């Protein structure tokens, strides 16, 4: 192989490697524009750790479950205007 062809091949390999480097990093966040690509939602979003689970549920009280107490299931409990509200973790 002659030298000019060898240099051209090396140059093309370097260009190919440099063009693939941005694929290794995170993609930028989608722009707030009406012209966003339909494929932009296919990227996997980052996941973050959830909130701490308190393992409390609605227990006791009168005929209304108004008190938060210990529970064996993974639930969070909170009192809101006299009512007990719980959600799963």
Gaussian input, Z-matrix of N, CA and C with variables (Angstrom, degrees):
# hf/3-21g

backbone

0 1
 N
 C     1     B1
 C     2     B2     1     A1
 N     3     B3     2     A2     1     D1
 C     4     B4     3     A3     2     D2
 C     5     B5     4     A4     3     D3
 N     6     B6     5     A5     4     D4
 C     7     B7     6     A6     5     D5
 C     8     B8     7     A7     6     D6
 N     9     B9     8     A8     7     D7
 C    10    B10     9     A9     8     D8
 C    11    B11    10    A10     9     D9
 N    12    B12    11    A11    10    D10
 C    13    B13    12    A12    11    D11
 C    14    B14    13    A13    12    D12
 N    15    B15    14    A14    13    D13
 C    16    B16    15    A15    14    D14
 C    17    B17    16    A16    15    D15
 N    18    B18    17    A17    16    D16
 C    19    B19    18    A18    17    D17
 C    20    B20    19    A19    18    D18
 N    21    B21    20    A20    19    D19
 C    22    B22    21    A21    20    D20
 C    23    B23    22    A22    21    D21
 N    24    B24    23    A23    22    D22
 C    25    B25    24    A24    23    D23
 C    26    B26    25    A25    24    D24
 N    27    B27    26    A26    25    D25
 C    28    B28    27    A27    26    D26
 C    29    B29    28    A28    27    D27
 N    30    B30    29    A29    28    D28
 C    31    B31    30    A30    29    D29
 C    32    B32    31    A31    30    D30
 N    33    B33    32    A32    31    D31
 C    34    B34    33    A33    32    D32
 C    35    B35    34    A34    33    D33
 N    36    B36    35    A35    34    D34
 C    37    B37    36    A36    35    D35
 C    38    B38    37    A37    36    D36
 N    39    B39    38    A38    37    D37
 C    40    B40    39    A39    38    D38
 C    41    B41    40    A40    39    D39
 N    42    B42    41    A41    40    D40
 C    43    B43    42    A42    41    D41
 C    44    B44    43    A43    42    D42
 N    45    B45    44    A44    43    D43
 C    46    B46    45    A45    44    D44
 C    47    B47    46    A46    45    D45
 N    48    B48    47    A47    46    D46
 C    49    B49    48    A48    47    D47
 C    50    B50    49    A49    48    D48
 N    51    B51    50    A50    49    D49
 C    52    B52    51    A51    50    D50
 C    53    B53    52    A52    51    D51
 N    54    B54    53    A53    52    D52
 C    55    B55    54    A54    53    D53
 C    56    B56    55    A55    54    D54
 N    57    B57    56    A56    55    D55
 C    58    B58    57    A57    56    D56
 C    59    B59    58    A58    57    D57
 N    60    B60    59    A59    58    D58
 C    61    B61    60    A60    59    D59
 C    62    B62    61    A61    60    D60
 N    63    B63    62    A62    61    D61
 C    64    B64    63    A63    62    D62
 C    65    B65    64    A64    63    D63
 N    66    B66    65    A65    64    D64
 C    67    B67    66    A66    65    D65
 C    68    B68    67    A67    66    D66
 N    69    B69    68    A68    67    D67
 C    70    B70    69    A69    68    D68
 C    71    B71    70    A70    69    D69
 N    72    B72    71    A71    70    D70
 C    73    B73    72    A72    71    D71
 C    74    B74    73    A73    72    D72
 N    75    B75    74    A74    73    D73
 C    76    B76    75    A75    74    D74
 C    77    B77    76    A76    75    D75
 N    78    B78    77    A77    76    D76
 C    79    B79    78    A78    77    D77
 C    80    B80    79    A79    78    D78
 N    81    B81    80    A80    79    D79
 C    82    B82    81    A81    80    D80
 C    83    B83    82    A82    81    D81
 N    84    B84    83    A83    82    D82
 C    85    B85    84    A84    83    D83
 C    86    B86    85    A85    84    D84
 N    87    B87    86    A86    85    D85
 C    88    B88    87    A87    86    D86
 C    89    B89    88    A88    87    D87
 N    90    B90    89    A89    88    D88
 C    91    B91    90    A90    89    D89
 C    92    B92    91    A91    90    D90
 N    93    B93    92    A92    91    D91
 C    94    B94    93    A93    92    D92
 C    95    B95    94    A94    93    D93
 N    96    B96    95    A95    94    D94
 C    97    B97    96    A96    95    D95
 C    98    B98    97    A97    96    D96
 N    99    B99    98    A98    97    D97
 C   100   B100    99    A99    98    D98
 C   101   B101   100   A100    99    D99
 N   102   B102   101   A101   100   D100
 C   103   B103   102   A102   101   D101
 C   104   B104   103   A103   102   D102
 N   105   B105   104   A104   103   D103
 C   106   B106   105   A105   104   D104
 C   107   B107   106   A106   105   D105
 N   108   B108   107   A107   106   D106
 C   109   B109   108   A108   107   D107
 C   110   B110   109   A109   108   D108
 N   111   B111   110   A110   109   D109
 C   112   B112   111   A111   110   D110
 C   113   B113   112   A112   111   D111
 N   114   B114   113   A113   112   D112
 C   115   B115   114   A114   113   D113
 C   116   B116   115   A115   114   D114
 N   117   B117   116   A116   115   D115
 C   118   B118   117   A117   116   D116
 C   119   B119   118   A118   117   D117
 N   120   B120   119   A119   118   D118
 C   121   B121   120   A120   119   D119
 C   122   B122   121   A121   120   D120
 N   123   B123   122   A122   121   D121
 C   124   B124   123   A123   122   D122
 C   125   B125   124   A124   123   D123
 N   126   B126   125   A125   124   D124
 C   127   B127   126   A126   125   D125
 C   128   B128   127   A127   126   D126
 N   129   B129   128   A128   127   D127
 C   130   B130   129   A129   128   D128
 C   131   B131   130   A130   129   D129
 N   132   B132   131   A131   130   D130
 C   133   B133   132   A132   131   D131
 C   134   B134   133   A133   132   D132
 N   135   B135   134   A134   133   D133
 C   136   B136   135   A135   134   D134
 C   137   B137   136   A136   135   D135
 N   138   B138   137   A137   136   D136
 C   139   B139   138   A138   137   D137
 C   140   B140   139   A139   138   D138
 N   141   B141   140   A140   139   D139
 C   142   B142   141   A141   140   D140
 C   143   B143   142   A142   141   D141
 N   144   B144   143   A143   142   D142
 C   145   B145   144   A144   143   D143
 C   146   B146   145   A145   144   D144
 N   147   B147   146   A146   145   D145
 C   148   B148   147   A147   146   D146
 C   149   B149   148   A148   147   D147
 N   150   B150   149   A149   148   D148
 C   151   B151   150   A150   149   D149
 C   152   B152   151   A151   150   D150
 N   153   B153   152   A152   151   D151
 C   154   B154   153   A153   152   D152
 C   155   B155   154   A154   153   D153
 N   156   B156   155   A155   154   D154
 C   157   B157   156   A156   155   D155
 C   158   B158   157   A157   156   D156
 N   159   B159   158   A158   157   D157
 C   160   B160   159   A159   158   D158
 C   161   B161   160   A160   159   D159
 N   162   B162   161   A161   160   D160
 C   163   B163   162   A162   161   D161
 C   164   B164   163   A163   162   D162
 N   165   B165   164   A164   163   D163
 C   166   B166   165   A165   164   D164
 C   167   B167   166   A166   165   D165
 N   168   B168   167   A167   166   D166
 C   169   B169   168   A168   167   D167
 C   170   B170   169   A169   168   D168
 N   171   B171   170   A170   169   D169
 C   172   B172   171   A171   170   D170
 C   173   B173   172   A172   171   D171
 N   174   B174   173   A173   172   D172
 C   175   B175   174   A174   173   D173
 C   176   B176   175   A175   174   D174
 N   177   B177   176   A176   175   D175
 C   178   B178   177   A177   176   D176
 C   179   B179   178   A178   177   D177
 N   180   B180   179   A179   178   D178
 C   181   B181   180   A180   179   D179
 C   182   B182   181   A181   180   D180
 N   183   B183   182   A182   181   D181
 C   184   B184   183   A183   182   D182
 C   185   B185   184   A184   183   D183
 N   186   B186   185   A185   184   D184
 C   187   B187   186   A186   185   D185
 C   188   B188   187   A187   186   D186
 N   189   B189   188   A188   187   D187
 C   190   B190   189   A189   188   D188
 C   191   B191   190   A190   189   D189
 N   192   B192   191   A191   190   D190
 C   193   B193   192   A192   191   D191
 C   194   B194   193   A193   192   D192
 N   195   B195   194   A194   193   D193
 C   196   B196   195   A195   194   D194
 C   197   B197   196   A196   195   D195
 N   198   B198   197   A197   196   D196
 C   199   B199   198   A198   197   D197
 C   200   B200   199   A199   198   D198
 N   201   B201   200   A200   199   D199
 C   202   B202   201   A201   200   D200
 C   203   B203   202   A202   201   D201
 N   204   B204   203   A203   202   D202
 C   205   B205   204   A204   203   D203
 C   206   B206   205   A205   204   D204
 N   207   B207   206   A206   205   D205
 C   208   B208   207   A207   206   D206
 C   209   B209   208   A208   207   D207
 N   210   B210   209   A209   208   D208
 C   211   B211   210   A210   209   D209
 C   212   B212   211   A211   210   D210
 N   213   B213   212   A212   211   D211
 C   214   B214   213   A213   212   D212
 C   215   B215   214   A214   213   D213
 N   216   B216   215   A215   214   D214
 C   217   B217   216   A216   215   D215
 C   218   B218   217   A217   216   D216
 N   219   B219   218   A218   217   D217
 C   220   B220   219   A219   218   D218
 C   221   B221   220   A220   219   D219
 N   222   B222   221   A221   220   D220
 C   223   B223   222   A222   221   D221
 C   224   B224   223   A223   222   D222
 N   225   B225   224   A224   223   D223
 C   226   B226   225   A225   224   D224
 C   227   B227   226   A226   225   D225
 N   228   B228   227   A227   226   D226
 C   229   B229   228   A228   227   D227
 C   230   B230   229   A229   228   D228
 N   231   B231   230   A230   229   D229
 C   232   B232   231   A231   230   D230
 C   233   B233   232   A232   231   D231
 N   234   B234   233   A233   232   D232
 C   235   B235   234   A234   233   D233
 C   236   B236   235   A235   234   D234
 N   237   B237   236   A236   235   D235
 C   238   B238   237   A237   236   D236
 C   239   B239   238   A238   237   D237
 N   240   B240   239   A239   238   D238
 C   241   B241   240   A240   239   D239
 C   242   B242   241   A241   240   D240
 N   243   B243   242   A242   241   D241
 C   244   B244   243   A243   242   D242
 C   245   B245   244   A244   243   D243
 N   246   B246   245   A245   244   D244
 C   247   B247   246   A246   245   D245
 C   248   B248   247   A247   246   D246
 N   249   B249   248   A248   247   D247
 C   250   B250   249   A249   248   D248
 C   251   B251   250   A250   249   D249
 N   252   B252   251   A251   250   D250
 C   253   B253   252   A252   251   D251
 C   254   B254   253   A253   252   D252
 N   255   B255   254   A254   253   D253
 C   256   B256   255   A255   254   D254
 C   257   B257   256   A256   255   D255
 N   258   B258   257   A257   256   D256
 C   259   B259   258   A258   257   D257
 C   260   B260   259   A259   258   D258
 N   261   B261   260   A260   259   D259
 C   262   B262   261   A261   260   D260
 C   263   B263   262   A262   261   D261
 N   264   B264   263   A263   262   D262
 C   265   B265   264   A264   263   D263
 C   266   B266   265   A265   264   D264

   B1=1.4568
   B2=1.5331
   B3=1.3197
   B4=1.4592
   B5=1.5269
   B6=1.3147
   B7=1.4673
   B8=1.5245
   B9=1.3319
   B10=1.4725
   B11=1.5332
   B12=1.3198
   B13=1.4614
   B14=1.5271
   B15=1.3250
   B16=1.4609
   B17=1.5301
   B18=1.3327
   B19=1.4706
   B20=1.5316
   B21=1.3224
   B22=1.4624
   B23=1.5224
   B24=1.3350
   B25=1.4547
   B26=1.5268
   B27=1.3070
   B28=1.4641
   B29=1.5283
   B30=1.3246
   B31=1.4593
   B32=1.5266
   B33=1.3294
   B34=1.4671
   B35=1.5288
   B36=1.3189
   B37=1.4710
   B38=1.5189
   B39=1.3191
   B40=1.4596
   B41=1.5250
   B42=1.3281
   B43=1.4687
   B44=1.5251
   B45=1.3228
   B46=1.4656
   B47=1.5268
   B48=1.3183
   B49=1.4735
   B50=1.5202
   B51=1.3164
   B52=1.4667
   B53=1.5225
   B54=1.3156
   B55=1.4672
   B56=1.5279
   B57=1.3258
   B58=1.4646
   B59=1.5217
   B60=1.3122
   B61=1.4681
   B62=1.5268
   B63=1.3359
   B64=1.4791
   B65=1.5219
   B66=1.3181
   B67=1.4590
   B68=1.5198
   B69=1.3316
   B70=1.4521
   B71=1.5262
   B72=1.2955
   B73=1.4569
   B74=1.5200
   B75=1.3360
   B76=1.4644
   B77=1.5129
   B78=1.3055
   B79=1.4574
   B80=1.5258
   B81=1.3175
   B82=1.4615
   B83=1.5218
   B84=1.3275
   B85=1.4543
   B86=1.5278
   B87=1.3351
   B88=1.4516
   B89=1.5262
   B90=1.2815
   B91=1.4630
   B92=1.5233
   B93=1.3084
   B94=1.4605
   B95=1.5220
   B96=1.2947
   B97=1.4461
   B98=1.5223
   B99=1.3189
   B100=1.4680
   B101=1.5242
   B102=1.3194
   B103=1.4519
   B104=1.5224
   B105=1.3336
   B106=1.4523
   B107=1.5287
   B108=1.3127
   B109=1.4528
   B110=1.5255
   B111=1.3093
   B112=1.4591
   B113=1.5154
   B114=1.3038
   B115=1.4576
   B116=1.5193
   B117=1.3190
   B118=1.4595
   B119=1.5202
   B120=1.3185
   B121=1.4598
   B122=1.5230
   B123=1.3250
   B124=1.4521
   B125=1.5161
   B126=1.3032
   B127=1.4575
   B128=1.5231
   B129=1.3068
   B130=1.4582
   B131=1.5212
   B132=1.3284
   B133=1.4653
   B134=1.5230
   B135=1.3123
   B136=1.4534
   B137=1.5201
   B138=1.3057
   B139=1.4585
   B140=1.5226
   B141=1.2978
   B142=1.4512
   B143=1.5186
   B144=1.3028
   B145=1.4514
   B146=1.5247
   B147=1.3174
   B148=1.4553
   B149=1.5195
   B150=1.3066
   B151=1.4554
   B152=1.5238
   B153=1.2924
   B154=1.4575
   B155=1.5297
   B156=1.3108
   B157=1.4596
   B158=1.5225
   B159=1.3300
   B160=1.4602
   B161=1.5251
   B162=1.3281
   B163=1.4663
   B164=1.5291
   B165=1.3268
   B166=1.4607
   B167=1.5242
   B168=1.3204
   B169=1.4550
   B170=1.5086
   B171=1.3142
   B172=1.4632
   B173=1.5266
   B174=1.3071
   B175=1.4696
   B176=1.5129
   B177=1.3182
   B178=1.4593
   B179=1.5090
   B180=1.3060
   B181=1.4495
   B182=1.5168
   B183=1.2936
   B184=1.4601
   B185=1.5209
   B186=1.2876
   B187=1.4653
   B188=1.5253
   B189=1.3276
   B190=1.4583
   B191=1.5257
   B192=1.2912
   B193=1.4615
   B194=1.5180
   B195=1.3305
   B196=1.4585
   B197=1.5092
   B198=1.3332
   B199=1.4495
   B200=1.5281
   B201=1.3231
   B202=1.4610
   B203=1.5189
   B204=1.3086
   B205=1.4573
   B206=1.5128
   B207=1.3281
   B208=1.4556
   B209=1.5255
   B210=1.3278
   B211=1.4527
   B212=1.5169
   B213=1.3191
   B214=1.4618
   B215=1.5192
   B216=1.3181
   B217=1.4661
   B218=1.5293
   B219=1.3021
   B220=1.4651
   B221=1.5242
   B222=1.3313
   B223=1.4605
   B224=1.5273
   B225=1.3068
   B226=1.4602
   B227=1.5212
   B228=1.3116
   B229=1.4561
   B230=1.5234
   B231=1.3218
   B232=1.4615
   B233=1.5183
   B234=1.3263
   B235=1.4603
   B236=1.5147
   B237=1.3262
   B238=1.4582
   B239=1.5199
   B240=1.3153
   B241=1.4689
   B242=1.5461
   B243=1.3223
   B244=1.4550
   B245=1.5173
   B246=1.2966
   B247=1.4556
   B248=1.5142
   B249=1.2951
   B250=1.4540
   B251=1.5165
   B252=1.3105
   B253=1.4662
   B254=1.5154
   B255=1.3400
   B256=1.4530
   B257=1.5329
   B258=1.3117
   B259=1.4579
   B260=1.5187
   B261=1.3054
   B262=1.4569
   B263=1.5306
   B264=1.3002
   B265=1.4743
   B266=1.5151
   A1=107.38
   A2=116.85
   A3=120.27
   A4=110.69
   A5=115.72
   A6=121.07
   A7=113.79
   A8=120.68
   A9=118.62
   A10=112.74
   A11=118.24
   A12=120.73
   A13=110.68
   A14=116.85
   A15=120.87
   A16=110.62
   A17=117.36
   A18=120.78
   A19=111.54
   A20=116.94
   A21=120.65
   A22=110.36
   A23=117.35
   A24=120.89
   A25=111.12
   A26=118.43
   A27=122.05
   A28=110.83
   A29=116.36
   A30=121.16
   A31=110.74
   A32=117.14
   A33=120.57
   A34=111.62
   A35=117.47
   A36=120.37
   A37=110.34
   A38=117.42
   A39=120.99
   A40=110.79
   A41=117.34
   A42=121.08
   A43=110.61
   A44=118.18
   A45=121.54
   A46=110.85
   A47=117.40
   A48=120.76
   A49=110.51
   A50=117.44
   A51=121.15
   A52=110.49
   A53=118.35
   A54=120.30
   A55=111.67
   A56=118.78
   A57=121.47
   A58=113.35
   A59=118.46
   A60=121.55
   A61=112.92
   A62=121.67
   A63=119.44
   A64=113.62
   A65=118.53
   A66=120.35
   A67=111.97
   A68=117.66
   A69=121.16
   A70=112.54
   A71=118.25
   A72=122.39
   A73=110.20
   A74=116.65
   A75=121.41
   A76=110.78
   A77=114.06
   A78=118.53
   A79=109.21
   A80=118.77
   A81=120.40
   A82=110.76
   A83=115.13
   A84=119.23
   A85=109.42
   A86=116.74
   A87=119.30
   A88=111.79
   A89=115.52
   A90=120.69
   A91=109.78
   A92=116.06
   A93=119.94
   A94=107.78
   A95=114.90
   A96=121.13
   A97=108.54
   A98=117.82
   A99=118.54
   A100=111.98
   A101=117.62
   A102=121.32
   A103=111.92
   A104=117.78
   A105=122.13
   A106=108.05
   A107=116.45
   A108=121.74
   A109=110.73
   A110=116.21
   A111=120.62
   A112=110.85
   A113=118.32
   A114=122.02
   A115=112.47
   A116=118.48
   A117=120.30
   A118=112.14
   A119=118.47
   A120=120.18
   A121=112.13
   A122=118.32
   A123=120.54
   A124=112.75
   A125=117.89
   A126=120.67
   A127=109.30
   A128=116.82
   A129=121.52
   A130=108.70
   A131=118.67
   A132=120.28
   A133=110.72
   A134=115.25
   A135=120.25
   A136=109.34
   A137=115.89
   A138=120.19
   A139=108.85
   A140=115.28
   A141=121.53
   A142=108.80
   A143=115.87
   A144=120.68
   A145=110.12
   A146=115.86
   A147=121.02
   A148=111.80
   A149=115.01
   A150=119.91
   A151=109.66
   A152=115.42
   A153=120.78
   A154=109.52
   A155=115.82
   A156=121.11
   A157=109.21
   A158=117.15
   A159=121.12
   A160=112.73
   A161=119.11
   A162=123.72
   A163=110.62
   A164=115.47
   A165=121.25
   A166=108.46
   A167=114.68
   A168=120.87
   A169=110.24
   A170=116.86
   A171=121.97
   A172=108.95
   A173=115.67
   A174=120.90
   A175=109.57
   A176=114.99
   A177=122.71
   A178=114.62
   A179=114.29
   A180=120.04
   A181=110.10
   A182=116.95
   A183=121.08
   A184=109.10
   A185=117.97
   A186=119.88
   A187=111.00
   A188=116.88
   A189=121.06
   A190=107.52
   A191=117.48
   A192=120.48
   A193=107.91
   A194=115.82
   A195=120.50
   A196=113.64
   A197=117.80
   A198=121.06
   A199=109.23
   A200=115.66
   A201=120.05
   A202=108.65
   A203=116.25
   A204=120.66
   A205=110.39
   A206=115.28
   A207=120.44
   A208=110.69
   A209=114.87
   A210=120.91
   A211=108.77
   A212=116.21
   A213=120.36
   A214=112.32
   A215=116.94
   A216=120.19
   A217=109.83
   A218=115.94
   A219=121.54
   A220=109.84
   A221=116.55
   A222=121.73
   A223=110.07
   A224=115.19
   A225=122.74
   A226=107.59
   A227=116.53
   A228=121.24
   A229=109.35
   A230=115.89
   A231=120.69
   A232=108.93
   A233=115.09
   A234=121.07
   A235=109.13
   A236=115.95
   A237=121.32
   A238=108.02
   A239=116.51
   A240=124.21
   A241=110.94
   A242=115.38
   A243=119.83
   A244=114.69
   A245=118.43
   A246=121.28
   A247=110.16
   A248=115.71
   A249=121.53
   A250=109.05
   A251=116.24
   A252=121.56
   A253=108.13
   A254=116.34
   A255=117.85
   A256=108.85
   A257=114.34
   A258=121.01
   A259=108.64
   A260=116.19
   A261=119.35
   A262=109.65
   A263=116.34
   A264=121.59
   A265=110.63
   D1=134.46
   D2=-178.13
   D3=-76.88
   D4=159.46
   D5=-174.61
   D6=-60.58
   D7=-44.43
   D8=179.74
   D9=-60.53
   D10=-38.02
   D11=178.74
   D12=-68.09
   D13=-37.98
   D14=178.83
   D15=-65.46
   D16=-41.67
   D17=177.33
   D18=-66.65
   D19=-37.87
   D20=177.82
   D21=-65.24
   D22=-41.20
   D23=178.06
   D24=-64.54
   D25=-43.12
   D26=177.00
   D27=-61.55
   D28=-41.95
   D29=179.38
   D30=-62.31
   D31=-43.19
   D32=179.02
   D33=-65.81
   D34=-36.55
   D35=177.73
   D36=-66.03
   D37=-42.93
   D38=178.44
   D39=-63.07
   D40=-43.02
   D41=177.88
   D42=-62.00
   D43=-41.31
   D44=179.59
   D45=-64.13
   D46=-42.57
   D47=179.89
   D48=-66.28
   D49=-43.27
   D50=-179.96
   D51=-64.86
   D52=-35.00
   D53=-179.61
   D54=-73.85
   D55=-20.59
   D56=178.96
   D57=-88.42
   D58=-14.42
   D59=-178.37
   D60=-59.71
   D61=-43.08
   D62=-179.59
   D63=-61.50
   D64=-21.60
   D65=178.82
   D66=-70.14
   D67=-18.52
   D68=-179.52
   D69=-80.67
   D70=-16.25
   D71=-177.62
   D72=-103.86
   D73=164.87
   D74=179.50
   D75=-63.31
   D76=145.72
   D77=176.32
   D78=-77.44
   D79=152.56
   D80=179.47
   D81=-67.54
   D82=156.89
   D83=179.63
   D84=-66.50
   D85=149.05
   D86=-177.81
   D87=-65.31
   D88=142.34
   D89=-179.67
   D90=-75.87
   D91=151.19
   D92=177.18
   D93=-88.85
   D94=81.75
   D95=-175.80
   D96=-140.86
   D97=150.69
   D98=176.60
   D99=-72.40
   D100=-7.21
   D101=-176.69
   D102=-105.31
   D103=35.87
   D104=179.60
   D105=-80.72
   D106=144.12
   D107=-178.83
   D108=-66.75
   D109=147.47
   D110=176.50
   D111=-69.60
   D112=-21.35
   D113=179.97
   D114=-85.96
   D115=-6.05
   D116=-176.81
   D117=-68.18
   D118=-21.93
   D119=179.84
   D120=-83.59
   D121=-3.03
   D122=-179.77
   D123=-79.96
   D124=-16.48
   D125=178.88
   D126=-67.76
   D127=143.63
   D128=-178.78
   D129=-79.32
   D130=122.72
   D131=179.55
   D132=-73.98
   D133=161.29
   D134=177.10
   D135=-72.06
   D136=145.79
   D137=177.05
   D138=-109.74
   D139=144.30
   D140=-178.97
   D141=-121.01
   D142=156.28
   D143=179.33
   D144=-64.85
   D145=142.68
   D146=-179.54
   D147=-77.69
   D148=177.86
   D149=178.85
   D150=-74.85
   D151=163.84
   D152=-179.33
   D153=-70.90
   D154=137.85
   D155=179.62
   D156=-90.01
   D157=130.52
   D158=-176.13
   D159=-92.71
   D160=-9.15
   D161=-177.66
   D162=50.15
   D163=50.43
   D164=175.87
   D165=-126.39
   D166=146.43
   D167=178.33
   D168=-137.05
   D169=175.59
   D170=179.92
   D171=-77.69
   D172=120.70
   D173=-179.16
   D174=-137.47
   D175=165.62
   D176=170.28
   D177=51.64
   D178=-156.51
   D179=-176.78
   D180=82.68
   D181=-172.29
   D182=178.91
   D183=-76.09
   D184=-141.94
   D185=179.21
   D186=-70.35
   D187=-16.27
   D188=174.65
   D189=-98.35
   D190=137.79
   D191=177.21
   D192=-80.31
   D193=92.80
   D194=-174.12
   D195=-108.26
   D196=0.61
   D197=-175.22
   D198=-118.83
   D199=137.36
   D200=174.91
   D201=-90.80
   D202=132.55
   D203=178.96
   D204=-140.59
   D205=177.28
   D206=-178.17
   D207=-63.81
   D208=142.43
   D209=178.45
   D210=-136.05
   D211=154.06
   D212=178.47
   D213=-87.09
   D214=-18.52
   D215=179.51
   D216=-89.99
   D217=160.29
   D218=-178.34
   D219=-80.60
   D220=86.25
   D221=179.74
   D222=-134.85
   D223=154.22
   D224=172.76
   D225=-108.80
   D226=145.30
   D227=-177.97
   D228=-131.04
   D229=144.68
   D230=173.55
   D231=-152.68
   D232=150.10
   D233=177.85
   D234=-93.66
   D235=132.57
   D236=179.29
   D237=-133.92
   D238=109.85
   D239=178.28
   D240=52.01
   D241=44.86
   D242=176.78
   D243=84.44
   D244=-1.59
   D245=178.76
   D246=-111.76
   D247=145.51
   D248=179.31
   D249=-91.77
   D250=125.35
   D251=178.31
   D252=-119.12
   D253=135.18
   D254=178.02
   D255=-134.07
   D256=153.46
   D257=178.13
   D258=-141.13
   D259=154.24
   D260=-179.92
   D261=-78.56
   D262=154.81
   D263=-179.68
   D264=-84.93

